[in-house]
């Protein structure tokens, strides 16, 4: 199971570094947040995504507690993302990335807490 944990952690960190950076820097994400009625939360969301990804990577080296906290925070963020996508009636295909990242980070948080990864 350690391999699954490490793959999930690295994939999550990479995804959130990419999404967080896109959220902060690209107009496409700005349009999405405006479509969601949450334009004022875009910078906060992008910052939390980047910080969560950094927390996963730093925690992987230094502290299972930091991994667990970062992954749990990212899972909560994705829970809000799923709720937002449902609220605006997005398709399953549009919602699926948030669902996958929610599940992946819930797994990483659980594993770090129970195995002291």
N, C-alpha and C positions, 0 to 999 in steps of 0.2 A: 504493500500500500504506500510505501514511502515514495516510490516512483510516481504514482498517481498524484500524491500531494505535491511533489516538486514540479511536475508538469503543470498542474492546475495553478500553482503559485506563479510560475514564470509566465504562463499564458495570460493570467489575470493581470499581472504587473505590466506586461507588454500592451495588452488591450487598453488598460486604463491610462497608461502613459500616452498612447495614441489618441484615445477619445478625449482625454483631458486637455491635451495640447490642441486638438481640433476645436474643442469647445472654447478655448481661450483665443484662438488665432484665426479661425476660418468663418466666412460668412454663411456657409451652409448650416452650420450648427446654430448660428445666430437666428437664422430664419426658422429652424426647427423650434427653438425655445420660444420665439414669438408666436409660432403656430400653437404651441402648448399653452400660451398665455402666461409664460414664465420668463419673459425676456430678462427681467431684473435678477434672476437667479443663475444665469448662464456662467458668469465669472466665478461665482461661489462654487457651482457644481464642478466646473473644470478644475478649479483649484483643489477641491476635495478629492477629485479623481487622481490628479497628479500626486498629491500628498499621500493618498492611500496606496498608490503603486510604489512610491518610494518607501513607505512604511513596510510593505510586504518584502521588498528586497533587502532593506537594512535589517529588518527583523529576522529574515531567513539566516543572516550571518550572525546576528547578535542576540536576538531575544524572541523566543516563541510567544511571549506575551504580546510583543509588538505585532507579530504576524497575526495573532488571533484578533487583536483590537482593530488592526487595519482591515483584515478580511471581513470582520463583522460590520464595520462601518461601511465598507463597499457593498456588502450584501444589503444593508439597510438602504443605501443610496439607490441600488438597483430595484429594491422593492418599491421605492417611491417612483422610480422610472417606469416600472410595470404599471403601477396604478395610474400614472399620468397617461401612458399609452392607451390604457383601457378607457380612461375618461374622455380622450379625444377620438375614440373609436378607430384606432389604428388596427391594421390587420395582424393576424398571428405572425406573419413573416416579419412585420415591422417590430413586433414586440419580442420575438424570439431571442435576439441578442441580449436584451436585458434579463430575460428569464434564465438564459444559460449562464450569464455572469453572476446572477443572484445565486443560483445553485452551486456554481463553482466556488464562489467565495464563502458560502455557508459551509461547504465541505472543508475548505482550507481552514476556516476558523475552528470548526469542530475538531479537525485533526490536530491542529496546533495546541488546542486546549487539552485534548485527551492523550496526546502522545508526546507532548513537550518538544515538538518538532523543532 
